[in-house]
Every structure is written in structure tokens, then in C-alpha cells.
Amino acid sequence: MIVSRVGHVVRVLFVLLACVSSALAQSAPSSSAHPWHGSEEKQIEADGRRLGESRVTIEPGKTYSLAELIDFAETHNPETQLGWERARAQAAGLGIARSELYPTLAAAALSQTRRYEILVGDRFVRQTVQDYDVVLGLNYTVFDFGARSARISAARAEVLAANFAFNDMHRKVIYQVEEAYYRLLNTSGQKDAAQASLSNAQNVQRAAEQRLANGLATLPDVLEARSTTAQSEYDLQAVLGNEEIARGDLATALGISAAAAIHVQTLDQLPTPDSVADSVEEAIARALRQHPDLLEQVAKIRSANARIKEAHAAYFPDLTLNAIPAAQSSYGLQQPMPWAHSSGLLGGIVLDLQWTVFDGGLRKNRLAQAKAEAKATEAQAELARDQITDQVWAAYSNLNTALRERQAATALLEAASQSYDAALESYKYGLRNLLDVTAAQRTLAQARAADVFARTQVLSALASLAFQTGDLIQQNAARP
């Protein structure tokens, strides 16, 4: 009867455990045709909503300059925070390497009670022993043939590499803001140009309708003018959409919500340079001297050379000192005797000399690996140098091209404006047909768009050259 009740209780417990485990587990869907919604999905969604809430806001009524936008992004962009934390973690790694120069001291307090019976003569006597111990362990590496100093040198070089990577993160964030800023200026300028083109098309349409009312034009002329106006309206809407996207890109580069309203200086408020300040040779030399990516590779070469020294040190012995002082207090009771007590300072000092005589080629292969990694790092630095040289050359050429295009666009806009004014005036007096006017209007619209694009292209190319040379993060660098 008792066995039957126990079996019933076991079955009930088994069913309860099965129910609990099925409730807590995330079961897969019955087939691949259905989505998988686990029990933890709501909590993950709530965490995702909290993560998506931006705590950074921008002043809604303020007009920001490019320098202010860059300062804002360097403070709030998550990429700079990521680089900063990585640099701090690497700095902590240097502290870990330096700690090997000092001894380690550990303390332990022990207490144990042992009770057993021992045979004394023809009977067993119960014995109780109580021990209290306070132990200090001192461990210090006296000599290791430069292994610790090599690890410290490698860690110090890795800290430098992390710092250069952090600076490079700032360089990229600054350029990301500049690119988004100039793209926004371009789309805003294109919007103004599209609105001016729409106004011109409406003027042509009104002139055609007026001539039709006076019997001086035909209906096809009016329809052609209306078609041109509709096309200009369509082009304006497309430009407005591009402007909204550019504002979202700029907000994202700043580290705020893409829906934030940002007011920036207009293109007309920015000066546009007419020439390049220095030669391409000077720009390349400056890039090879201060580019953070190349400096990071040089720091990695230092680290790799230090790892070679560390691998060499493994061929030699290590001498360590171990000191273990211990204060012990013991109490013992052996019936029917009274309690006994003993205390004193115990321990010892050990000098440990370890020298690996044979390791199956472990040290040899580690040394070969360190040398190969050093060669690879040097090759990577040479590759970075060649890439930087090519990038500076391309950026310099693009800037010169943008400057020439800017001059050509200025001349084109002036000529197109004069041509449109003359064609419209002549059309009003019946000296030109509508096709000539619409052609002049289209040329003027294209010239306006080209002028805006050329102006922003000069600023963007100038920022690209500063990005490739590393001028953006120099202390004496002037904000565009």
C-alpha cells in the first residue's frame, strides 16, 4: 500500500515538472510555413523599444554651422563612443601587462575540525583536532630574460594603435558629417533651382496663353508650355524627396533620430575656394606623416616586434620566488585527556628555476609565428601607405576637376540666363517660337542644377582631400 502511494506521488510530480518545463521552454512552430513567436518575444521587443529611444536632442530653432554639427557628432555619435571604449580596454590591457613586474600576494584563512578514533592499546579513543590557519602566499618572478618587458612593450604599442584607431574613428565621423552636410546643401540648392525653373516654366506658359488669347499663338504651343510646367513640377517633387533623405542622413551622422528637424546654413552663406592651397606632393607627404590608419599600422609593427622578443625569451629559464608564511593555531582533545593547544609561525621560502629543455617544437613554432606576423604587419603597413598615396592623388585630382567644373558651370549659368531672357522677350514680340523658349528654359534649368552641384562638389572634394590626408583631426585644422 505504501509502495503504491509513493508511485502515485512520483507520477504526479513527473507530470507537474513536465508542465512547468513545457511552459518555460520555447517550442518550435509546427512547420516552416508559420513564424516563430517565443514566450520571450514581448520582453525582447520592449528592450528593443527602450534601445531605440534617443536621449539626444538638437535645438529645433537653431541654425547650425558645419563646425557646430561636427562638434555635436563627435560628442554624440555612437561610433566615437565605441572607439573610446576600445581604447580604454586596450589601456587596461597595458596595466595588466605592467602588473607582472610586481609580486602577487594572496591571503587565506582556513579552519577545519577533524574527529576520528584511534587505537590505543586494547581500546579506541576518540580524538578531536581543531585547526585555525592564516596563510600568506607571495609569488614573484625574479628574472625571465625580458619576457615581461616584451609583453609590456607589445601592450604599449597596442595602446598606441588603439588610440590611432580612435582618432581614425573621429576622422571618419567628421567626414561622414561633412558628406551628409554637403549632400543636404546640394539637395537644398537643387530645390531652389527646381523652384526657379518651375517659375520660369510658368512664365512661359502664361506668355503662351496670353498670345493664344490674342490670336498670336496656337493651341499646341500652349499645350507644350503646360507640359513643360508639369515636368518642372515633377522634377521639384523628386528633389524634395532627396532633400528629406539627405536630412535624415545628416541626423543619423550626428547620432540623433533621422526624423529630427535640423536647420543648417545655406549654400550661399559658405565661401567656395577657387584654387588648391598646396601641391599634390605636399598633400601626400602630409598624409604619410599624420594619417591615423598608417600610424596605427606602424604601432602594430612595434607590437609584433615585441612579440618576437617575448618568443625568444621562452628559450631561457625563469626564476621565481615563493614565500608562504602561515600562522597556525591547533586545539586537540583526546578523551579522557584535557584540551591541548599549540600555535606558531610555519611556512617556507622556495626559489624555483624552470627551464624547458624539450617541448616538441612549441617555442620554435611560436617564434616562427611571431616573425611571420611581424612580416605580415609590415606588408600591411606598406599596402596602407600605397593606398593612402593613391587616395590622396585621386582626391587631389577630383578637387582640381571640381574647381574647373565650377568655373565652367558659372559661365554656363550666366550664358543660359541671358539666353532664356532673350528668348522669352523675343517670343513675347513674336520673333521666336515656343520651342526655342522651352529649349532655353530647359538649358537654364540644367545650368542652375549644374551650378549648385559644382559648388557643393568643390566643398565635398575639399573635405575628401582633408579626409584622405588626415587634416580633419589635427589640432590646428580649420573647420570648413
Long-range contacts (C-beta under 8 A, 24 or more apart in sequence): 54-256, 54-257, 56-255, 56-256, 57-256, 57-260, 58-251, 58-254, 58-256, 58-260, 58-262, 60-261, 60-263, 61-263, 62-263, 63-263, 63-264, 63-265, 64-262, 64-263, 64-264, 64-265, 65-264, 65-265, 66-177, 66-178, 66-181, 66-264, 66-265, 66-479, 66-480, 67-479, 69-177, 69-181, 69-250, 69-254, 69-264, 70-174, 70-177, 70-178, 70-479, 72-254, 72-255, 73-173, 73-174, 73-176, 73-177, 73-253, 73-254, 73-255, 74-170, 74-173, 74-174, 76-254, 76-255, 76-256, 77-173, 77-253, 77-254, 77-255, 78-255, 79-169, 79-172, 79-173, 80-166, 80-169, 80-170, 80-173, 82-169, 83-165, 83-166, 83-168, 83-169, 83-170, 84-166, 86-162, 86-165, 86-166, 87-159, 87-162, 87-163, 87-165, 87-166, 89-162, 90-155, 90-158, 90-159, 90-161, 90-162, 91-159, 91-162, 93-155, 93-158, 93-159, 94-152, 94-155, 94-156, 94-158, 94-159, 96-155, 97-148, 97-151, 97-152, 97-154, 97-155, 97-156, 98-152, 98-155, 100-141, 100-148, 100-151, 100-152, 101-148, 101-152, 102-140, 103-138, 103-139, 103-140, 103-321, 104-137, 104-138, 104-139, 104-140, 105-136, 105-137, 105-138, 105-139, 106-136, 106-137, 106-139, 107-134, 107-135, 107-136, 107-137, 108-133, 108-134, 108-135, 108-137, 109-133, 109-134, 109-135, 110-134, 110-135, 125-334, 125-335, 126-334, 126-335, 127-332, 127-333, 127-334, 127-335, 128-332, 128-333, 128-334, 129-330, 129-331, 129-332, 129-333, 130-330, 130-331, 130-332, 131-328, 131-329, 131-330, 131-331, 132-328, 132-329, 132-330, 133-326, 133-327, 133-328, 133-329, 134-326, 134-327, 135-324, 135-325, 135-326, 135-327, 135-347, 136-323, 136-324, 136-325, 136-326, 136-347, 137-322, 137-323, 137-324, 138-321, 138-322, 138-323, 138-324, 139-320, 139-321, 139-322, 140-320, 140-321, 141-318, 141-319, 141-320, 141-321, 142-319, 142-320, 142-321, 142-351, 143-318, 143-319, 144-313, 144-316, 144-318, 144-319, 145-313, 145-316, 145-317, 145-318, 146-309, 146-310, 146-312, 146-313, 147-310, 147-313, 147-314, 147-318, 149-309, 150-306, 150-307, 150-309, 150-310, 150-313, 151-306, 151-310, 153-302, 153-303, 153-306, 153-309, 154-302, 154-303, 154-304, 154-306, 154-307, 154-310, 155-303, 157-299, 157-300, 157-302, 157-303, 157-306, 158-299, 158-300, 158-303, 160-295, 160-299, 160-302, 161-296, 161-299, 161-300, 161-303, 164-292, 164-293, 164-295, 164-296, 164-299, 165-292, 165-296, 167-292, 167-473, 168-292, 168-293, 168-296, 170-472, 170-473, 171-292, 171-467, 171-470, 171-472, 171-473, 173-253, 174-467, 174-472, 174-473, 175-463, 175-464, 175-467, 175-472, 176-253, 177-250, 177-253, 177-254, 178-460, 178-463, 178-467, 178-480, 179-253, 179-460, 179-463, 180-246, 180-249, 180-250, 180-252, 180-253, 181-250, 181-264, 182-456, 182-459, 182-460, 182-463, 183-246, 183-249, 183-250, 183-456, 183-460, 184-243, 184-246, 184-247, 184-249, 184-250, 184-264, 185-264, 185-266, 185-267, 185-270, 185-456, 185-459, 186-246, 186-267, 186-452, 186-453, 186-456, 186-457, 187-239, 187-242, 187-243, 187-245, 187-246, 188-243, 188-246, 188-266, 188-267, 189-267, 189-452, 189-453, 189-455, 189-456, 190-239, 190-242, 190-243, 190-449, 190-452, 190-453, 191-236, 191-239, 191-240, 191-243, 192-452, 193-445, 193-448, 193-449, 193-451, 193-452, 194-232, 194-235, 194-236, 194-239, 194-445, 194-449, 195-236, 196-445, 196-448, 197-232, 197-235, 197-236, 197-441, 197-444, 197-445, 197-448, 198-229, 198-232, 198-233, 198-235, 198-236, 200-232, 200-420, 200-441, 200-444, 200-445, 201-225, 201-228, 201-229, 201-231, 201-232, 201-441, 202-229, 203-424, 204-228, 204-229, 204-424, 204-427, 204-434, 204-437, 204-438, 204-441, 205-229, 207-424, 207-427, 207-428, 207-437, 208-434, 211-427, 211-428, 211-430, 216-430, 217-434, 221-433, 221-434, 224-434, 224-435, 224-438, 225-434, 225-438, 228-438, 228-441, 228-442, 232-445, 235-445, 267-452, 267-455, 267-456, 270-459, 272-406, 272-455, 272-458, 272-459, 273-403, 273-458, 273-462, 274-403, 275-403, 276-396, 276-399, 276-400, 276-403, 280-392, 280-393, 280-396, 280-397, 283-392, 283-396, 283-465, 283-469, 284-388, 284-389, 284-392, 284-393, 286-469, 286-470, 286-471, 287-388, 287-389, 287-392, 287-468, 287-469, 287-470, 288-385, 288-388, 288-389, 290-469, 290-470, 290-471, 290-474, 291-388, 291-468, 291-469, 291-470, 292-470, 292-473, 293-384, 293-388, 294-381, 294-384, 294-385, 294-388, 297-377, 297-380, 297-381, 297-384, 298-381, 300-377, 300-380, 300-381, 301-374, 301-377, 301-378, 301-381, 303-377, 304-370, 304-373, 304-374, 304-377, 304-378, 305-374, 307-370, 307-373, 307-374, 308-367, 308-370, 308-371, 308-374, 310-370, 311-363, 311-366, 311-367, 311-369, 311-370, 312-367, 314-356, 314-363, 314-366, 314-367, 315-363, 316-355, 317-353, 317-354, 317-355, 318-353, 318-354, 318-355, 319-351, 319-352, 319-353, 320-351, 320-352, 320-354, 321-349, 321-350, 321-351, 321-352, 322-349, 322-350, 322-351, 322-352, 323-347, 323-348, 323-349, 323-350, 324-348, 324-349, 324-350, 388-468, 391-468, 392-465, 392-468, 392-469, 394-468, 395-461, 395-464, 395-465, 395-467, 395-468, 395-469, 396-465, 398-461, 398-464, 398-465, 399-458, 399-461, 399-462, 399-464, 399-465, 401-461, 402-454, 402-457, 402-458, 402-460, 402-461, 403-458, 405-454, 405-457, 406-454, 406-455, 406-457, 406-458, 408-454, 409-447, 409-450, 409-451, 409-453, 409-454, 409-455, 410-451, 410-454, 412-447, 412-450, 412-451, 413-444, 413-447, 413-448, 413-450, 413-451, 415-447, 416-440, 416-443, 416-444, 416-446, 416-447, 416-448, 417-444, 417-447, 419-443, 419-444, 420-444
